[in-house]
């Protein structure tokens, strides 16, 4: 049963990554295609390559900050599942409406919402939220 839940959450995480492309892929390849530095198919391959390999080359600072948002004693498979579903829905809604949106911030919102729904606001790390919220505004 536990393995089935893990497989489901990994599948949902892959769906989140795919939906993330609605927002990020166009932004990351638009300039190189518009300036004719790369052909569209080359730019898509380039973006896909770096989306999958970047974690091996670059530090995981964003992931580490997101991991601090919810008290680690309350993190569960269900909480992660709910956070991913919330982020996916937000990304789809903003993509359909043509609104600019950050998938990282959608994930943070999903975590906060799932955490509050699970056990109230006391398990949300306000300092971590404040730290990431600054970059939403700027």
C-alpha positions in Angstrom: 0.0 0.0 0.0 2.8 2.5 0.9 4.6 1.8 -2.3 1.4 2.4 -4.3 1.1 5.8 -2.6 4.7 6.7 -3.3 4.2 5.7 -7.0 1.1 7.9 -7.2 2.8 10.9 -5.6 5.8 10.5 -8.0 3.3 10.3 -10.9 1.6 13.5 -9.7 5.0 15.2 -9.3 5.8 14.3 -13.0 2.4 15.8 -14.0 3.3 18.9 -12.0 6.6 19.1 -13.8 4.8 18.7 -17.2 2.3 21.5 -16.3 5.2 23.6 -15.1 6.3 23.6 -18.7 3.1 25.6 -19.6 4.7 28.6 -17.9 8.4 28.1 -17.9 9.2 26.5 -21.2 7.8 29.3 -23.3 9.6 31.9 -21.2 12.9 30.0 -21.3 13.0 29.4 -25.0 11.1 32.5 -26.4 14.2 34.7 -26.5 16.5 32.2 -28.2 13.9 31.4 -30.8 12.8 35.0 -31.5 16.5 36.0 -31.9 17.1 33.0 -34.1 19.9 31.8 -32.0 18.3 28.3 -32.0 15.6 26.7 -34.0 12.4 25.9 -32.0 13.1 22.2 -31.8 16.7 22.9 -30.6 15.4 25.3 -28.0 12.9 22.8 -26.7 15.5 20.1 -26.5 17.9 22.5 -24.7 15.2 23.5 -22.2 14.2 19.9 -21.6 17.8 18.8 -21.1 18.4 21.5 -18.5 15.1 20.9 -16.7 16.2 17.3 -16.1 19.9 17.8 -15.5 20.1 21.1 -13.6 19.8 19.5 -10.1 23.1 17.6 -10.8 24.9 20.8 -11.7 23.4 23.6 -9.6 22.8 23.9 -5.9 19.4 23.0 -4.6 18.8 26.3 -2.8 15.1 26.7 -3.9 14.2 23.2 -3.0 15.9 23.5 0.4 13.9 26.7 1.1 10.6 25.2 0.0 11.4 22.2 2.3 11.5 24.6 5.3 8.0 25.9 4.8 6.2 23.2 6.7 7.4 21.7 10.0 9.1 18.5 9.0 7.3 16.5 11.6 4.0 17.0 9.8 5.1 16.2 6.3 3.4 13.1 4.9 2.6 11.5 1.5 -0.9 12.9 1.7 0.3 16.5 2.4 2.7 16.3 -0.6 -0.1 14.9 -2.8 -2.5 17.7 -1.8 0.2 20.4 -2.3 1.0 19.0 -5.8 -2.7 18.8 -6.8 -3.2 22.4 -5.6 -0.2 23.6 -7.5 -1.3 21.7 -10.7 -4.8 23.2 -10.5 -3.4 26.7 -10.0 -1.0 26.3 -12.9 -3.7 25.1 -15.3 -6.1 27.8 -14.3 -3.5 30.6 -14.8 -2.4 29.0 -18.1 -6.0 28.9 -19.4 -6.6 32.5 -18.3 -3.2 33.6 -19.8 -2.0 34.9 -16.4 1.7 35.0 -15.6 2.4 32.6 -12.7 5.3 31.0 -11.0 5.1 27.2 -10.6 7.5 27.4 -7.6 5.2 29.9 -5.9 2.2 27.7 -6.8 3.9 24.8 -5.1 4.6 27.0 -2.0 0.9 28.0 -1.9 -0.1 24.3 -2.3 2.2 23.4 0.6 0.9 26.2 2.8 -2.8 25.3 2.0 -2.3 21.6 2.6 -0.4 22.3 5.8 -3.1 24.6 7.2 -5.8 22.1 6.1 -4.0 19.3 7.8 -3.3 20.8 11.2 -3.7 24.5 11.2 -1.4 27.5 10.6 1.1 26.7 13.4 3.1 24.3 11.3 3.8 26.9 8.6 7.2 28.6 8.9 6.4 32.3 8.5 10.1 33.2 8.2 10.4 30.9 5.2 7.2 32.3 3.7 8.5 35.8 4.1 11.8 35.0 2.5 10.2 33.6 -0.6 7.4 36.1 -0.7 9.9 38.9 -1.3 10.7 37.4 -4.7 7.1 37.3 -5.7 6.9 41.1 -5.5 10.3 41.9 -7.1 
